[in-house]
C-alpha cells in the first residue's frame, strides 16, 4: 500500500518492518523490481531490493537508514490479469442476472 513510514530518531527499522507498517504491498506489486533509494553525500543511490526473497526469508532483511525510500512498482502483467479477471466476473454476473428463463 503506498504510504510513508516515519522513523523516529535513534530507532532501527528493517525493510520488512517498514512494509508491515505500510500494511503490506499491493496485490499487483512487482516484488522482483523493488528498489531501495538511499541518500548519500554524492546524491541519491538506487539499489535493487530482492523483496520477494526477503519476504520468503531467502535473503537477509536490510536495516534502513534515515530518509531511505522503498519503491515497489506495479506489475503490468498482474494489473492486466486482475482487470481481465474482473471483466470476466462482471460478464458472468451480468449473464446470470439477465438470463431469460
C-alpha positions in Angstrom: 0.0 0.0 0.0 1.6 3.3 -1.0 2.3 5.3 2.2 5.1 6.8 4.2 6.5 5.4 7.5 8.3 7.8 9.8 11.4 6.5 11.7 11.9 8.3 15.0 15.5 9.4 15.7 17.6 6.6 17.0 15.2 3.8 16.1 16.1 0.8 14.0 13.8 -0.5 11.2 14.2 -3.2 8.6 12.6 -3.4 5.1 10.1 -6.0 6.4 9.1 -3.8 9.3 8.5 -0.8 7.0 6.5 -2.9 4.6 4.4 -4.3 7.5 3.8 -0.7 8.9 2.6 0.3 5.4 0.1 -2.6 5.6 1.9 -4.7 3.0 2.4 -4.4 -0.7 -0.3 -4.1 -3.4 -1.5 -7.4 -4.9 -0.2 -6.1 -8.2 3.2 -5.2 -6.9 6.3 -6.3 -8.9 8.3 -7.6 -5.9 11.2 -8.5 -8.1 11.6 -4.9 -9.4 11.6 -3.3 -5.9 14.3 -0.6 -5.3 15.9 0.9 -2.2 16.7 4.6 -2.7 19.3 5.8 -0.2 20.5 9.4 0.3 24.3 9.6 0.1 26.7 12.6 0.2 27.0 12.4 -3.6 23.2 12.2 -4.2 20.6 9.5 -4.1 21.8 6.0 -4.8 19.3 3.4 -6.2 19.9 -0.3 -5.3 17.9 -3.3 -6.4 15.9 -4.8 -3.5 15.3 -8.5 -3.5 11.9 -8.0 -1.8 10.5 -11.4 -2.9 13.5 -13.2 -1.4 13.4 -11.1 1.7 9.7 -11.9 2.2 10.4 -15.6 1.7 13.3 -15.4 4.2 15.7 -16.5 1.5 17.7 -13.2 1.6 18.6 -11.2 4.7 16.4 -8.3 5.8 18.1 -4.9 5.3 18.3 -2.3 8.0 17.0 1.1 6.9 18.7 4.4 7.4 17.1 7.8 7.8 15.5 9.1 4.6 15.6 5.7 2.9 12.8 5.1 0.3 11.5 1.7 -0.6 9.9 1.8 -4.1 7.8 -1.2 -5.3 6.4 -0.6 -8.8 3.2 -2.2 -10.1 3.5 -5.2 -12.4 1.8 -4.5 -15.7 1.1 -8.2 -16.2 -0.5 -8.6 -12.8 -2.6 -5.4 -13.3 -3.8 -6.6 -16.7 -4.6 -10.1 -15.3 -6.6 -8.6 -12.5 -8.5 -6.3 -14.8 -9.2 -9.2 -17.2 -10.5 -11.4 -14.3 -12.7 -8.5 -13.1 -14.2 -8.2 -16.6 -14.9 -11.9 -16.8 -16.6 -11.9 -13.4 -18.7 -8.9 -14.4 -19.8 -10.5 -17.6 -20.6 -13.8 -15.9 -22.6 -11.9 -13.2 -24.5 -10.0 -15.9 -25.4 -13.2 -17.8 -26.5 -14.9 -14.6 -28.8 -11.9 -13.6 -30.3 -11.2 -17.1 -30.6 -14.8 -18.3 -34.1 -15.4 -19.7 -35.9 -18.2 -18.0 
